[in-house]
Amino acid sequence: MTKNINTKCIHSGWVPKNKEPRQLPIYQSTTFKFDSSLDMAKCFDLEDDAYFYTRLQNPTNDAVAAKIADLEGGVAAILTSSGQAATFFSLINICKAGDHIISSSAIYGGSYNLIAHTLKDFGIDSTFVEPDCSPEELQAAFTDKTRVVFGETLANPALKVLDIETFAKVAHQNNVPLIVDNTFPTPIKCRPIEWGADIVVHSTTKYMDGHATSVGGVVVDSGNFDWQKHSDLFPDLTKPAETYHGSVFTDLFGKAAYIGKMTTTLMRDLGSIPSPQNSFLLNLGLETLHLRVQRHCENANKVANYLKDHEKISWIKYPDLMGDEDYDLAKKYLPDGSSGVVIFGVKGGRDAATKFMDNLELASIATHVADAKTCVLHPASTTHRQMNDSELEAAGVKPDLIRFSVGIEDVDDIIADLSQALAKI
Ligand SMILES: *Cc1c(COP(=O)(O)O)cnc(C)c1O
C-alpha cells in the first residue's frame, strides 16, 4: 500500500511484528553478542548483515534512517551525529584530494566553511555559483575534476531558493550527482529527489527533531545515480575496494551502493554516529513533523504579512510573499509553504536590531532555528561571523539581517511580542 507522507511520518521505519513494542525500542548497546567467532567474521566480510558494533550500525538508528529515506523517496539513508557530519560525509564519499566541487553560494555558514576552507585544506577545490544561475553559468563552473554539485533547497539564513531542476540537469549532463541540503523545507514541503537531486542531506537538529533536544544529521540516497555508467569518475564505488578485500560496492549494495560505502568505510574510519537515545527522540519528532511544519509555515506567513507593512521594518524576505525575488522559484518548489523562517532588517541598522532583539519577551535569542519555540538570531555577528563582507553578500546575508524563526505558539502572541519590541526602537 502506498502511504501518504503524513502517514509515513508516523508509521515508516519501525514496523512492529506480532507482540513487539508499539514504539521504537532504544537499543542502547555498543555491541551485539555472537555464539561463534565464525559468525562474527562473516559480518566483517560483509557476508552477513547482522548488527555487531554500533559505530557501524544500530537497529534504533537504522529504523529512523529508514523512515527518513521513505519520507524523501530514497532507497537508503544513514544517520549522523550532526548535520555538519552529514554534509561532510556526503561530499567526501565521492570526492577526494584533487577533485572539485561546485556549490551554490547561498548555503548554511557551516557548509560554506566546510567546502571553502576545510575541504580545500584536504586538497578538494570548489567553485561557488548563484542558486538561481543560468544553465550556461553553471556549466562554466565545471572542470574535468568536478565530481559533485551541492546546494540548499531553501538557504539558511538567506532564504534563497535553489533551482533544483536546473542544477540536477546540468550536473547530470556532466555525469555527476546533485546533493541537496533540504533542512528548512523538510520532505513535507519539498522532496528534492522528485526534481532530480541524487542525494539529500539534512540537519535533523532543526524541524525534524523540532524540539531542540538532539543535534543530528542524515544522508539519503535516491538510488537513481548510475555510478557504474560513470565508473571512470567514481572508481571507489565501482572498482574492487582494497579496504574490503576487493569487494565492489555497486555489486554488494546495488542501488544503495553510495550509503553502503559510507557505512562500511566512512563510519568505520571516522565515526560520527548518533546515540540511539537521540535517534529515539528524533523519531518522536518525526511523528509530528507534518503537523508542526504546517503550523510553522502558517504562523510565519502571518508574521511576514504583519512585518511587511510595519513602519520600522526596512526590508523583509519570505519567499511566499508576492513580490519576493524568489517568489516564482518558491511557487515551483515550495508551493505549499517554504518554512517557518522569516528574515528582515529594522530601520536604524545594527544598534536598532540589537535593541529590538533584546526587547523581545516570548522570542528568545538562540543559536538555533526551526524548533517549536520562536527564536531570533543576528547571523552576521554569530553563525556567519567568520565571513568577510563579500562572502556575506554572496551568501545573501546582509549585515543587518535578523533571522526570525517562527515557532508554533499562538501566532497572535508572537505578533504581539514583535509589536511591543518594535515599539521600543
Ligand atoms: C544547522 C544546519 C546545518 C548544520 O547542522 P548541525 O546539525 O548544526 O551540524 C546544515 N545545514 C543547514 C541548512 C542547517 O540549518
The ligand as an ORCA input file, in Angstrom:
! r2SCAN-3c Opt
* xyz 0 1
  C      22.061     23.764     11.075
  C      22.291     23.433      9.667
  C      23.347     22.592      9.279
  C      24.338     22.036     10.270
  O      23.679     21.144     11.106
  P      24.156     20.780     12.594
  O      23.150     19.763     12.973
  O      24.083     22.042     13.395
  O      25.532     20.248     12.497
  C      23.475     22.293      7.942
  N      22.632     22.789      7.028
  C      21.614     23.605      7.372
  C      20.701     24.127      6.321
  C      21.402     23.953      8.691
  O      20.395     24.773      9.024
*
